[in-house]
Amino acid sequence: MKRMSVSSISGWILLLLPGVLYAGWTPQNSGVSVTLRDVRFVDSRNGYCVGDSGVILHTSDGGTSWARQTSGTNEHLRAVSFPDLSNGWAVGEETQEVLLKTSDGGSTWVALSSGYGLPLGGVSFTDPRNGWVSGAVQDANYEFYALRTSDGGTNWTFAKVYPPPGIAFSPLGGLTRIFAKDSNHAWVGGGDILYIPYPALKPPLGILCHSYNGASWKTDIAWYSQFHNPYAVHPWLFGVHFPLDTLRGWACGTVFDSLSGQPLEDGVFHTGDGVDWTLYYTDIVNAKGFYGIYFTNLVKGWVVGGQGTILRTTNGGTVWNAESSGVSADLYGVDFVDTLNGWACGGNGTILKYGSGIGVETSVSRPEGLTVGRMKANPNPFSSFTTIPGYETQRFALYDLSGRLVGTYRGNRVGEGLSPGVYFLREFGRDSKPLRIVKVW
């Protein structure tokens, strides 16, 4: 279809494509007003959503209608897992451990016990027998554990989740969501103040731990803030997903202010070999919290988070673009069955459906000849932040002299919160000449 130029705004061309196929997010009626924490679909029609006050919702028509199931608890439910249409598990906590199981698609839910009485925040089953649970699981020595079953939840064994070498967990944090790819490989996120025993201290860290053999764990990511006072923040890793194998995966998390609890820094990590992780994306300007992540293949994925945040990538996480959610509630869970059928859930009973429709799609492109190589920073050098005139709403990646990605910024406030030094700025998604900027005291 021929593209028609209808207007030019500040050197940008707005293009409309009438009557084309587009994909986007639309609200579904959950019938509840509590916060919904997790969503899982078995196929494009059958799905489950869990949340506060013991809420379990089920749909058999792709979310057109949702019906509440009887959970038997008023405790907050944090996560749900369904490896097939019949067998499912839900976990949670508020005042006590909650571990629920169904063998009939949720018509009846039965309370189980892990034998440890521990608050749970994550669950992941790869088949009806093999699964894991995780959460704020700690003993008197502040050691954290993930629990594993190989008989559908009748019996559970625990494995210690070790901190990075030379440091130990403190009692302020715990483990969050867990993702299992098979009976041996699982990953769990978490956050805590980690410390070396007296007298030296380490700043708070967010962690991602990996089990390679179904029994023991090691820390793959130890994340601390590079842009804020590392001793006045609390980093956490929440979501993790491996779409195809145990080598290539993504994780997301947030650094919170220790006093206000507000997000200060969002991040997405990626591994291509299952061992080494790289911080692929970070936002220290408009951080709202990253709580869930899902990839349908090795290039297309979504992140959901605070204040209705939804980001999408189509190139494996190098570039992330915002998608309109139409809501302001925090979003915590996201799940897809294919690239055109996905769901997200969050505060105020929010459930969103991702799918295709017929309508008007808009796109924005630069006029020929307007390149990043011609942009200028004003002022440069700068002491607080600099701006890129004509590029105020664009997103840029900032690198240090070693080529390491140190942050992402909008063109209206570049360099805010950085240490003094020489940096290079490049617009996301464009192979263009970088701009050299200098920050001074």
KOLVO-439009 format. One line per 8 residues: number of its first residue (from 1); their letters; for each residue x, y, z of N, C-alpha, C. Coordinates in steps of 0.05 Angstrom, whole numbers, always signed. Layout:
BEGIN
NUM = A = X,Y,Z,X,Y,Z,X,Y,Z  ... .
// end
This chain:
BEGIN
1 = MKRMSVSS = +17,-24,+0,+0,+0,+0,+18,+25,+0  +11,+45,-16,+27,+69,-18,+24,+85,+7  +47,+95,+17,+47,+112,+41,+43,+141,+34  +26,+155,+48,+20,+183,+42,+31,+201,+64  +46,+222,+56,+55,+242,+75,+33,+262,+79  +25,+265,+105,+3,+283,+110,+11,+308,+125  +34,+308,+139,+43,+332,+152,+72,+330,+159  +85,+352,+165,+112,+353,+174,+113,+369,+199 .
9 = ISGWILLL = +124,+356,+220,+125,+369,+246,+154,+370,+256  +165,+394,+259,+192,+398,+269,+212,+381,+255  +211,+380,+228,+231,+365,+213,+225,+335,+211  +203,+326,+223,+195,+298,+222,+171,+295,+204  +168,+272,+191,+146,+267,+173,+128,+247,+186  +102,+254,+189,+82,+236,+200,+68,+222,+177  +67,+196,+179,+56,+180,+157,+32,+164,+168  +11,+162,+152,-13,+147,+160,-17,+125,+139 .
17 = LPGVLYAG = -24,+101,+150,-30,+79,+132,-59,+70,+138  -79,+80,+124,-107,+73,+131,-113,+44,+124  -129,+31,+141,-139,+5,+135,-118,-17,+135  -96,-14,+151,-76,-35,+152,-78,-51,+177  -65,-74,+177,-65,-92,+200,-45,-82,+220  -54,-79,+245,-36,-70,+266,-40,-88,+290  -21,-87,+309,-24,-102,+334,-22,-82,+357  -37,-86,+378,-37,-69,+401,-50,-81,+424 .
25 = WTPQNSGV = -52,-66,+446,-62,-75,+472,-90,-64,+477  -109,-81,+485,-136,-73,+491,-143,-85,+519  -160,-70,+534,-168,-80,+561,-188,-102,+559  -187,-120,+579,-207,-141,+583,-220,-137,+610  -244,-146,+613,-259,-142,+638,-253,-166,+657  -238,-161,+678,-230,-183,+696,-253,-188,+716  -270,-168,+721,-291,-171,+741,-282,-168,+770  -256,-160,+774,-245,-155,+801,-230,-129,+801 .
33 = SVTLRDVR = -225,-119,+825,-211,-94,+828,-184,-96,+843  -178,-120,+852,-153,-125,+866,-129,-125,+847  -105,-123,+858,-81,-125,+842,-77,-153,+832  -73,-156,+806,-68,-182,+794,-38,-185,+789  -25,-206,+799,+4,-208,+800,+16,-225,+778  +1,-244,+766,+13,-262,+747,-8,-273,+728  +0,-279,+703,-19,-290,+684,-4,-311,+668  -18,-333,+662,-7,-355,+646,-28,-367,+628 .
41 = FVDSRNGY = -21,-371,+603,-39,-383,+584,-28,-410,+574  -45,-430,+572,-37,-456,+562,-38,-456,+532  -58,-443,+521,-61,-439,+492,-75,-412,+487  -83,-406,+463,-94,-380,+457,-122,-376,+469  -134,-396,+481,-161,-393,+493,-161,-397,+523  -144,-414,+533,-145,-422,+562,-123,-409,+578  -131,-393,+597,-111,-379,+613,-120,-374,+642  -101,-367,+659,-106,-363,+687,-91,-337,+696 .
49 = CVGDSGVI = -104,-324,+716,-92,-300,+727,-96,-301,+757  -76,-294,+773,-78,-294,+802,-70,-267,+814  -80,-262,+838,-74,-237,+850,-80,-236,+880  -84,-212,+890,-88,-207,+918,-115,-219,+928  -117,-223,+954,-142,-233,+967,-150,-260,+956  -130,-276,+948,-136,-304,+939,-150,-306,+912  -148,-285,+896,-163,-286,+870,-149,-304,+850  -165,-322,+838,-156,-338,+815,-177,-335,+794 .
57 = LHTSDGGT = -170,-326,+770,-188,-322,+748,-181,-342,+726  -202,-351,+711,-198,-369,+689,-214,-360,+665  -202,-363,+641,-216,-358,+616,-213,-381,+598  -234,-387,+582,-233,-408,+562,-239,-397,+534  -239,-370,+532,-244,-357,+506,-224,-335,+500  -200,-338,+510,-179,-319,+504,-181,-293,+519  -198,-293,+540,-200,-269,+557,-224,-252,+551  -240,-260,+532,-265,-245,+527,-282,-245,+552 .
65 = SWARQTSG = -282,-267,+567,-295,-268,+593,-277,-282,+613  -277,-273,+638,-262,-285,+659,-280,-293,+682  -276,-316,+693,-292,-326,+715,-274,-331,+739  -284,-324,+763,-268,-329,+787,-271,-357,+797  -249,-369,+804,-249,-396,+816,-245,-395,+846  -253,-416,+860,-251,-417,+889,-223,-426,+897  -208,-408,+909,-180,-415,+917,-179,-426,+945  -199,-419,+962,-198,-428,+990,-180,-412,+1008 .
73 = TNEHLRAV = -170,-389,+998,-153,-372,+1014,-158,-343,+1008  -152,-326,+1028,-153,-297,+1024,-125,-285,+1023  -105,-302,+1025,-77,-293,+1023,-71,-283,+995  -51,-266,+992,-44,-255,+966,-29,-277,+950  -38,-281,+926,-25,-300,+908,-6,-285,+889  +18,-295,+886,+39,-281,+872,+45,-293,+844  +40,-319,+840,+49,-331,+815,+32,-355,+810  +31,-363,+784,+15,-386,+775,+30,-400,+753 .
81 = SFPDLSNG = +26,-426,+751,+39,-442,+730,+21,-464,+721  +17,-467,+694,+1,-489,+683,+17,-502,+660  +28,-526,+664,+42,-539,+642,+23,-552,+622  -2,-556,+630,-22,-567,+611,-50,-557,+620  -70,-566,+606,-97,-556,+612,-108,-565,+639  -99,-586,+650,-110,-597,+675,-95,-589,+700  -68,-590,+698,-52,-588,+722,-40,-560,+725  -45,-548,+749,-35,-522,+754,-28,-518,+783 .
89 = WAVGEETQ = -11,-498,+789,-3,-490,+816,-3,-460,+819  -10,-451,+843,-10,-423,+849,+3,-420,+877  +19,-399,+880,+33,-395,+906,+30,-366,+915  +34,-362,+941,+32,-335,+951,+39,-334,+981  +33,-311,+993,+39,-307,+1021,+29,-280,+1029  +23,-277,+1054,+19,-252,+1067,+24,-256,+1097  +10,-276,+1108,+15,-283,+1136,+24,-312,+1139  +23,-327,+1117,+31,-355,+1118,+36,-365,+1089 .
97 = EVLLKTSD = +49,-389,+1088,+54,-401,+1062,+28,-409,+1048  +26,-404,+1022,+4,-413,+1006,+15,-428,+982  +8,-454,+980,+16,-471,+958,-8,-487,+949  -20,-480,+926,-44,-491,+917,-40,-508,+891  -56,-529,+888,-53,-546,+865,-81,-554,+855  -84,-555,+828,-108,-565,+816,-101,-587,+796  -118,-607,+793,-114,-628,+773,-137,-629,+753  -155,-609,+756,-179,-609,+738,-184,-581,+726 .
105 = GGSTWVAL = -162,-568,+720,-164,-542,+707,-174,-520,+724  -174,-523,+751,-182,-502,+769,-210,-505,+780  -224,-526,+772,-251,-531,+784,-249,-534,+814  -227,-548,+822,-221,-550,+851,-192,-545,+855  -186,-529,+876,-159,-524,+885,-154,-536,+912  -132,-549,+915,-125,-563,+940,-100,-550,+952  -100,-545,+978,-77,-533,+992,-56,-555,+998  -32,-550,+989,-9,-568,+995,+9,-555,+1016 .
113 = SSGYGLPL = +28,-570,+1025,+49,-559,+1043,+76,-567,+1033  +94,-548,+1033,+122,-554,+1026,+136,-568,+1048  +125,-566,+1072,+139,-576,+1096,+157,-556,+1110  +159,-532,+1098,+177,-512,+1109,+163,-487,+1119  +137,-483,+1111,+122,-461,+1120,+134,-434,+1112  +143,-432,+1088,+158,-408,+1079,+141,-391,+1059  +143,-365,+1061,+128,-348,+1042,+139,-352,+1014  +121,-354,+994,+128,-361,+967,+121,-339,+948 .
121 = GGVSFTDP = +138,-334,+928,+133,-313,+908,+135,-322,+880  +144,-346,+874,+147,-355,+847,+141,-385,+844  +131,-393,+821,+127,-422,+815,+130,-426,+786  +143,-449,+778,+146,-456,+750,+148,-486,+748  +129,-498,+732,+129,-526,+727,+134,-531,+697  +151,-550,+691,+156,-557,+663,+139,-579,+653  +128,-595,+671,+109,-616,+665,+93,-622,+690  +74,-640,+690,+57,-644,+714,+72,-655,+739 .
129 = RNGWVSGA = +97,-664,+736,+112,-675,+758,+135,-657,+768  +148,-643,+749,+172,-629,+756,+168,-599,+758  +174,-587,+781,+170,-559,+784,+186,-547,+807  +186,-520,+809,+201,-505,+829,+183,-484,+842  +189,-477,+866,+177,-453,+879,+199,-437,+892  +194,-411,+895,+214,-393,+906,+200,-370,+921  +215,-354,+934,+204,-331,+948,+222,-320,+969  +211,-307,+989,+227,-295,+1010,+234,-318,+1030 .
137 = VQDANYEF = +249,-337,+1020,+254,-362,+1034,+281,-360,+1047  +282,-358,+1074,+307,-355,+1088,+306,-369,+1115  +329,-378,+1125,+330,-389,+1151,+342,-369,+1171  +349,-379,+1195,+359,-361,+1216,+387,-350,+1209  +400,-363,+1190,+427,-353,+1181,+425,-336,+1156  +400,-328,+1149,+395,-311,+1125,+405,-325,+1100  +400,-351,+1098,+407,-366,+1074,+381,-372,+1059  +382,-368,+1032,+357,-370,+1016,+357,-397,+1001 .
145 = YALRTSDG = +332,-407,+997,+328,-433,+985,+306,-431,+964  +309,-448,+943,+287,-454,+925,+279,-483,+929  +254,-488,+927,+243,-515,+932,+236,-529,+906  +241,-555,+904,+237,-570,+879,+222,-595,+885  +204,-603,+866,+189,-628,+868,+192,-643,+842  +192,-669,+844,+192,-686,+820,+168,-706,+821  +149,-701,+839,+125,-717,+840,+99,-701,+841  +100,-678,+828,+76,-661,+827,+69,-646,+851 .
153 = GTNWTFAK = +87,-644,+870,+83,-627,+894,+77,-643,+919  +77,-669,+918,+73,-685,+942,+96,-682,+961  +120,-683,+951,+145,-680,+966,+162,-658,+954  +176,-643,+972,+193,-621,+964,+220,-624,+977  +240,-616,+961,+267,-614,+972,+277,-586,+968  +295,-577,+985,+305,-550,+982,+335,-551,+975  +343,-530,+960,+371,-526,+953,+379,-497,+960  +401,-494,+972,+410,-468,+980,+418,-451,+956 .
161 = VYPPPGIA = +409,-426,+955,+416,-408,+934,+440,-391,+945  +463,-396,+933,+487,-383,+944,+490,-354,+933  +500,-336,+951,+507,-310,+941,+533,-311,+926  +541,-288,+914,+568,-288,+901,+590,-294,+920  +613,-304,+911,+634,-312,+929,+643,-289,+947  +647,-295,+973,+658,-276,+992,+638,-258,+1005  +612,-261,+998,+592,-244,+1011,+569,-261,+1020  +552,-249,+1037,+530,-265,+1049,+504,-249,+1048 .
169 = FSPLGGLT = +482,-263,+1049,+456,-250,+1048,+450,-236,+1075  +436,-214,+1074,+425,-201,+1098,+396,-207,+1099  +382,-200,+1121,+354,-208,+1124,+334,-190,+1111  +342,-172,+1094,+323,-152,+1084,+310,-159,+1057  +319,-180,+1044,+309,-185,+1018,+299,-213,+1015  +300,-224,+990,+291,-251,+985,+292,-257,+956  +279,-279,+949,+278,-288,+921,+250,-280,+910  +249,-276,+884,+225,-267,+871,+215,-290,+852 .
177 = RIFAKDSN = +211,-284,+827,+200,-303,+808,+220,-323,+799  +210,-346,+792,+227,-368,+783,+218,-377,+756  +237,-385,+739,+230,-395,+712,+246,-420,+707  +232,-442,+701,+245,-468,+696,+242,-475,+666  +264,-483,+654,+263,-491,+626,+260,-521,+623  +273,-536,+642,+270,-565,+643,+275,-574,+671  +277,-600,+676,+280,-610,+703,+306,-603,+716  +325,-594,+700,+352,-587,+711,+357,-557,+712 .
185 = HAWVGGGD = +347,-542,+692,+354,-514,+690,+331,-496,+699  +338,-479,+718,+319,-459,+728,+334,-434,+736  +320,-411,+735,+331,-386,+743,+312,-372,+762  +323,-358,+782,+306,-343,+801,+319,-316,+806  +303,-295,+807,+312,-269,+813,+309,-263,+842  +321,-240,+850,+319,-232,+878,+333,-206,+883  +331,-197,+908,+344,-172,+916,+350,-172,+945  +372,-159,+954,+379,-160,+982,+402,-141,+986 .
193 = ILYIPYPA = +407,-135,+1011,+433,-122,+1018,+452,-145,+1023  +473,-145,+1007,+494,-165,+1010,+519,-152,+1023  +533,-167,+1039,+555,-155,+1053,+578,-175,+1057  +602,-165,+1057,+625,-180,+1066,+626,-178,+1096  +630,-199,+1111,+631,-197,+1140,+651,-176,+1149  +645,-164,+1172,+660,-142,+1184,+690,-144,+1178  +703,-121,+1170,+692,-94,+1171,+684,-82,+1144  +689,-96,+1122,+683,-84,+1096,+654,-89,+1088 .
201 = LKPPLGIL = +643,-69,+1074,+615,-71,+1066,+613,-71,+1035  +592,-83,+1025,+586,-82,+997,+559,-69,+994  +554,-55,+971,+528,-43,+967,+506,-63,+961  +481,-55,+963,+459,-74,+957,+461,-84,+929  +453,-108,+925,+454,-121,+899,+427,-134,+891  +421,-133,+865,+400,-150,+855,+413,-175,+844  +400,-198,+846,+413,-223,+838,+396,-239,+819  +409,-254,+802,+396,-275,+786,+412,-300,+790 .
209 = CHSYNGAS = +399,-321,+800,+413,-346,+806,+403,-368,+787  +421,-387,+782,+416,-408,+761,+422,-435,+773  +404,-454,+769,+409,-482,+775,+415,-497,+749  +439,-509,+748,+447,-524,+724,+441,-554,+726  +436,-563,+750,+433,-592,+753,+408,-600,+769  +390,-581,+774,+366,-587,+789,+370,-589,+819  +394,-585,+829,+399,-588,+857,+413,-565,+870  +434,-554,+857,+450,-533,+868,+446,-507,+851 .
217 = WKTDIAWY = +454,-484,+863,+450,-459,+850,+475,-442,+851  +478,-424,+832,+500,-405,+832,+489,-378,+822  +502,-356,+830,+494,-330,+822,+505,-322,+795  +488,-316,+776,+496,-308,+749,+499,-277,+747  +481,-263,+760,+482,-233,+759,+482,-223,+787  +500,-204,+792,+500,-188,+817,+500,-159,+809  +477,-147,+810,+472,-120,+799,+471,-99,+821  +488,-78,+817,+486,-55,+835,+485,-30,+819 .
225 = SQFHNPYA = +474,-8,+830,+470,+17,+816,+496,+30,+810  +500,+39,+785,+524,+54,+777,+517,+84,+774  +492,+91,+778,+483,+118,+773,+473,+133,+797  +470,+118,+819,+460,+130,+844,+478,+121,+867  +474,+133,+890,+489,+125,+914,+483,+95,+918  +503,+78,+914,+497,+49,+915,+489,+39,+943  +493,+55,+964,+486,+47,+991,+459,+58,+999  +445,+73,+981,+419,+84,+988,+397,+74,+969 .
233 = VHPWLFGV = +402,+51,+957,+383,+40,+938,+380,+10,+942  +359,-2,+931,+355,-30,+933,+349,-42,+905  +369,-55,+892,+364,-67,+866,+350,-94,+869  +332,-100,+850,+318,-126,+850,+316,-135,+821  +319,-161,+817,+313,-173,+791,+287,-189,+794  +268,-185,+776,+241,-196,+779,+235,-217,+757  +238,-210,+732,+229,-228,+711,+252,-240,+696  +249,-265,+687,+269,-279,+671,+255,-297,+651 .
241 = HFPLDTLR = +265,-299,+627,+253,-317,+607,+273,-327,+587  +272,-353,+581,+288,-366,+560,+268,-378,+540  +265,-367,+516,+244,-376,+498,+249,-402,+485  +274,-409,+478,+279,-432,+461,+297,-453,+474  +318,-445,+488,+337,-463,+499,+347,-453,+526  +368,-465,+537,+379,-456,+562,+403,-438,+559  +409,-429,+535,+432,-412,+529,+425,-383,+526  +402,-378,+513,+396,-350,+506,+371,-341,+520 .
249 = GWACGTVF = +375,-321,+538,+353,-312,+555,+355,-283,+562  +334,-273,+575,+333,-245,+584,+322,-243,+612  +330,-222,+626,+320,-217,+653,+316,-187,+657  +298,-179,+674,+292,-151,+679,+290,-145,+708  +295,-120,+715,+293,-112,+743,+294,-82,+747  +295,-73,+772,+293,-45,+779,+309,-39,+804  +320,-15,+804,+334,-4,+828,+314,+15,+841  +309,+11,+867,+290,+27,+882,+304,+45,+902 .
257 = DSLSGQPL = +293,+69,+906,+303,+87,+927,+297,+75,+954  +317,+75,+972,+313,+61,+998,+294,+76,+1016  +290,+102,+1012,+272,+117,+1029,+244,+119,+1018  +241,+127,+993,+215,+131,+981,+204,+106,+969  +221,+87,+962,+212,+63,+949,+206,+66,+920  +212,+89,+909,+206,+95,+881,+228,+84,+862  +220,+75,+838,+240,+66,+819,+260,+88,+811  +285,+81,+810,+306,+100,+802,+319,+91,+776 .
265 = EDGVFHTG = +319,+65,+771,+335,+55,+749,+323,+28,+740  +317,+25,+714,+306,+0,+703,+328,-12,+685  +328,-39,+684,+348,-53,+668,+338,-79,+656  +349,-85,+632,+344,-111,+619,+371,-123,+614  +375,-149,+622,+399,-163,+618,+395,-185,+597  +417,-193,+583,+415,-214,+563,+440,-232,+565  +435,-258,+561,+457,-277,+558,+454,-293,+532  +476,-298,+518,+476,-313,+494,+488,-340,+497 .
273 = DGVDWTLY = +499,-346,+521,+512,-372,+525,+503,-385,+551  +484,-372,+565,+474,-383,+590,+493,-379,+614  +515,-365,+609,+535,-361,+631,+540,-331,+636  +548,-317,+615,+555,-289,+618,+531,-271,+610  +525,-252,+627,+502,-234,+623,+512,-206,+618  +498,-191,+601,+504,-164,+594,+480,-146,+599  +485,-123,+611,+463,-103,+614,+458,-91,+586  +436,-100,+574,+429,-92,+546,+416,-65,+545 .
281 = YTDIVNAK = +400,-59,+566,+384,-34,+565,+381,-24,+593  +383,+2,+597,+378,+14,+623,+366,+41,+619  +348,+49,+637,+334,+75,+637,+337,+87,+664  +352,+109,+666,+355,+123,+691,+341,+150,+691  +327,+156,+669,+313,+182,+667,+283,+179,+672  +271,+158,+661,+242,+154,+663,+236,+127,+676  +251,+119,+695,+247,+93,+708,+220,+91,+721  +206,+70,+716,+179,+66,+728,+177,+38,+740 .
289 = GFYGIYFT = +198,+21,+737,+197,-6,+747,+192,-26,+725  +210,-46,+723,+207,-69,+704,+201,-94,+721  +177,-106,+716,+169,-128,+733,+165,-154,+719  +161,-154,+693,+157,-179,+678,+168,-177,+650  +177,-200,+640,+190,-201,+613,+183,-227,+599  +178,-226,+573,+172,-250,+558,+181,-246,+529  +194,-267,+518,+203,-267,+490,+189,-290,+476  +177,-285,+452,+165,-305,+436,+185,-320,+418 .
297 = NLVKGWVV = +207,-307,+413,+229,-320,+398,+255,-305,+406  +275,-307,+390,+301,-295,+397,+303,-265,+390  +283,-254,+377,+285,-226,+370,+261,-209,+381  +239,-221,+386,+215,-206,+393,+208,-212,+422  +206,-190,+438,+199,-193,+466,+186,-168,+478  +175,-171,+502,+161,-149,+516,+170,-148,+545  +170,-123,+555,+174,-118,+584,+150,-102,+594  +140,-109,+617,+118,-94,+630,+128,-83,+657 .
305 = GGQGTILR = +115,-61,+665,+124,-49,+690,+105,-28,+701  +117,-10,+717,+102,+10,+731,+88,+30,+714  +65,+41,+724,+50,+61,+710,+42,+54,+682  +35,+28,+678,+25,+20,+652,+47,+16,+631  +72,+15,+640,+94,+13,+621,+94,-14,+606  +96,-12,+579,+100,-35,+562,+121,-28,+541  +143,-42,+540,+163,-38,+519,+165,-63,+502  +171,-59,+476,+174,-82,+458,+200,-79,+443 .
313 = TTNGGTVW = +213,-102,+438,+236,-103,+420,+231,-122,+397  +242,-116,+374,+241,-134,+351,+268,-142,+341  +289,-135,+357,+316,-142,+349,+333,-154,+372  +319,-169,+389,+333,-183,+410,+340,-167,+434  +329,-143,+437,+334,-126,+460,+354,-104,+457  +365,-100,+433,+383,-77,+428,+368,-51,+430  +344,-51,+418,+327,-27,+418,+299,-35,+430  +289,-18,+448,+263,-22,+460,+246,+2,+454 .
321 = NAESSGVS = +221,-2,+445,+202,+19,+438,+178,+17,+456  +168,+40,+465,+144,+40,+482,+119,+33,+466  +101,+17,+478,+75,+12,+467,+54,+23,+486  +32,+32,+475,+11,+44,+491,-5,+22,+505  -7,+23,+531,-23,+4,+546,-51,+15,+551  -54,+41,+551,-79,+53,+556,-87,+54,+585  -68,+46,+603,-74,+45,+632,-51,+58,+647  -57,+66,+672,-36,+78,+689,-29,+59,+712 .
329 = ADLYGVDF = -42,+37,+714,-37,+18,+736,-10,+4,+731  +4,-4,+752,+28,-20,+750,+21,-47,+738  +38,-56,+720,+35,-82,+707,+56,-101,+718  +48,-125,+726,+67,-144,+739,+72,-169,+723  +52,-179,+709,+54,-205,+694,+50,-202,+665  +64,-218,+649,+61,-218,+620,+66,-246,+609  +49,-254,+590,+52,-281,+578,+42,-281,+549  +55,-296,+532,+48,-298,+504,+46,-328,+496 .
337 = VDTLNGWA = +28,-334,+478,+28,-361,+466,+40,-361,+438  +40,-338,+425,+54,-333,+399,+57,-303,+396  +67,-294,+374,+74,-266,+370,+50,-248,+368  +26,-259,+364,+2,-242,+362,-19,-248,+383  -12,-263,+404,-31,-269,+425,-16,-267,+452  -21,-245,+466,-7,-242,+492,-26,-228,+512  -18,-229,+538,-34,-218,+559,-15,-205,+580  -25,-184,+593,-11,-172,+615,-31,-166,+637 .
345 = CGGNGTIL = -22,-165,+662,-40,-160,+684,-27,-142,+705  -44,-129,+722,-32,-111,+741,-53,-100,+761  -48,-76,+770,-64,-63,+790,-92,-58,+782  -110,-55,+801,-138,-48,+797,-153,-69,+779  -145,-94,+781,-158,-115,+765,-152,-113,+735  -130,-101,+728,-123,-96,+700,-115,-122,+686  -128,-128,+663,-119,-149,+645,-119,-137,+617  -97,-139,+602,-94,-129,+575,-89,-151,+556 .
353 = KYGSGIGV = -101,-149,+532,-97,-169,+511,-82,-157,+488  -61,-171,+479,-46,-162,+456,-55,-178,+432  -62,-164,+410,-71,-178,+387,-73,-160,+363  -82,-170,+340,-83,-154,+315,-111,-145,+310  -113,-124,+293,-138,-113,+285,-135,-96,+260  -157,-85,+251,-156,-68,+227,-161,-39,+236  -144,-21,+228,-147,+7,+237,-127,+24,+222  -118,+46,+235,-100,+65,+224,-74,+63,+239 .
361 = ETSVSRPE = -52,+59,+225,-26,+57,+238,-10,+82,+231  +3,+93,+251,+20,+116,+246,+49,+108,+250  +67,+121,+234,+95,+117,+237,+109,+143,+234  +133,+145,+244,+149,+169,+242,+176,+163,+230  +184,+179,+211,+210,+175,+199,+224,+202,+195  +251,+201,+193,+266,+226,+189,+267,+233,+160  +267,+259,+153,+272,+267,+126,+300,+259,+118  +304,+253,+93,+330,+245,+82,+351,+266,+88 .
369 = GLTVGRMK = +374,+258,+98,+395,+277,+102,+398,+287,+130  +378,+283,+147,+379,+292,+175,+391,+270,+191  +417,+270,+197,+431,+248,+210,+440,+256,+238  +446,+235,+253,+456,+240,+280,+483,+252,+280  +498,+247,+258,+525,+259,+257,+525,+289,+256  +503,+302,+250,+501,+331,+250,+490,+343,+275  +483,+326,+294,+471,+337,+319,+493,+350,+336  +484,+367,+354,+502,+381,+372,+491,+380,+400 .
377 = ANPNPFSS = +508,+380,+420,+500,+381,+448,+504,+409,+458  +485,+419,+473,+486,+447,+483,+477,+447,+513  +495,+454,+531,+524,+460,+528,+541,+435,+526  +565,+439,+517,+585,+417,+516,+613,+429,+516  +628,+426,+538,+623,+410,+562,+600,+420,+579  +591,+403,+598,+568,+411,+616,+574,+400,+644  +559,+412,+663,+564,+404,+691,+540,+389,+702  +516,+395,+694,+492,+381,+704,+481,+362,+683 .
385 = FTTIPGYE = +471,+373,+661,+462,+357,+638,+463,+374,+613  +462,+361,+590,+462,+375,+565,+438,+367,+549  +431,+383,+528,+408,+377,+511,+418,+374,+482  +402,+360,+466,+408,+356,+438,+386,+370,+422  +390,+396,+415,+368,+411,+401,+358,+396,+376  +331,+395,+374,+319,+381,+352,+315,+351,+356  +326,+341,+378,+325,+312,+384,+315,+308,+413  +299,+327,+424,+292,+326,+452,+277,+301,+460 .
393 = TQRFALYD = +260,+290,+442,+244,+267,+450,+256,+241,+441  +279,+241,+428,+292,+217,+419,+308,+203,+442  +311,+177,+440,+325,+162,+460,+354,+156,+449  +373,+160,+467,+401,+156,+460,+415,+137,+479  +434,+122,+468,+452,+105,+485,+478,+120,+490  +487,+118,+515,+511,+133,+523,+533,+112,+530  +557,+116,+519,+579,+97,+524,+603,+112,+536  +619,+97,+552,+643,+109,+562,+667,+104,+543 .
401 = LSGRLVGT = +691,+111,+551,+714,+109,+533,+721,+80,+526  +713,+62,+543,+718,+33,+538,+698,+21,+520  +677,+35,+513,+656,+25,+496,+633,+12,+512  +634,+14,+538,+613,+2,+555,+588,+20,+556  +565,+7,+553,+540,+22,+556,+536,+30,+585  +533,+56,+589,+529,+66,+617,+502,+77,+622  +485,+81,+601,+458,+91,+606,+444,+98,+581  +418,+103,+584,+401,+113,+562,+387,+138,+570 .
409 = YRGNRVGE = +385,+157,+552,+374,+183,+558,+356,+193,+536  +337,+211,+543,+323,+227,+523,+340,+251,+516  +336,+262,+493,+353,+284,+483,+350,+310,+498  +330,+312,+516,+326,+337,+531,+342,+338,+557  +352,+315,+567,+367,+315,+592,+389,+293,+591  +409,+297,+575,+430,+277,+571,+451,+281,+593  +460,+259,+605,+482,+260,+623,+475,+266,+652  +450,+268,+658,+442,+274,+686,+449,+251,+704 .
417 = GLSPGVYF = +462,+256,+726,+470,+235,+745,+496,+221,+739  +509,+229,+717,+535,+216,+710,+558,+227,+726  +579,+211,+728,+604,+221,+739,+619,+237,+717  +636,+255,+725,+651,+271,+705,+668,+252,+687  +670,+259,+662,+685,+243,+643,+678,+248,+614  +690,+233,+597,+685,+235,+568,+667,+212,+559  +646,+218,+544,+626,+198,+536,+619,+201,+507  +607,+181,+496,+598,+181,+468,+569,+174,+466 .
425 = LREFGRDS = +554,+190,+450,+525,+188,+448,+517,+179,+420  +499,+159,+420,+489,+149,+394,+460,+144,+396  +445,+152,+375,+416,+148,+375,+410,+118,+372  +390,+109,+388,+382,+81,+387,+372,+74,+359  +381,+50,+349,+370,+39,+324,+382,+51,+299  +404,+67,+301,+416,+79,+278,+446,+75,+279  +457,+65,+257,+486,+61,+255,+498,+87,+245  +503,+106,+264,+511,+133,+256,+536,+141,+273 .
433 = KPLRIVKV = +547,+163,+265,+571,+173,+278,+564,+182,+306  +578,+172,+327,+572,+181,+355,+580,+210,+360  +567,+222,+379,+573,+249,+388,+589,+248,+413  +612,+262,+414,+628,+263,+438,+619,+285,+456  +614,+278,+482,+606,+298,+501,+624,+295,+526  +627,+317,+541,+645,+318,+564,+629,+329,+588  +630,+314,+610,+617,+324,+634,+639,+332,+654  +636,+356,+665,+656,+367,+684,+641,+372,+711 .
441 = W = +656,+379,+731,+644,+385,+757,+627,+411,+755 .
// end
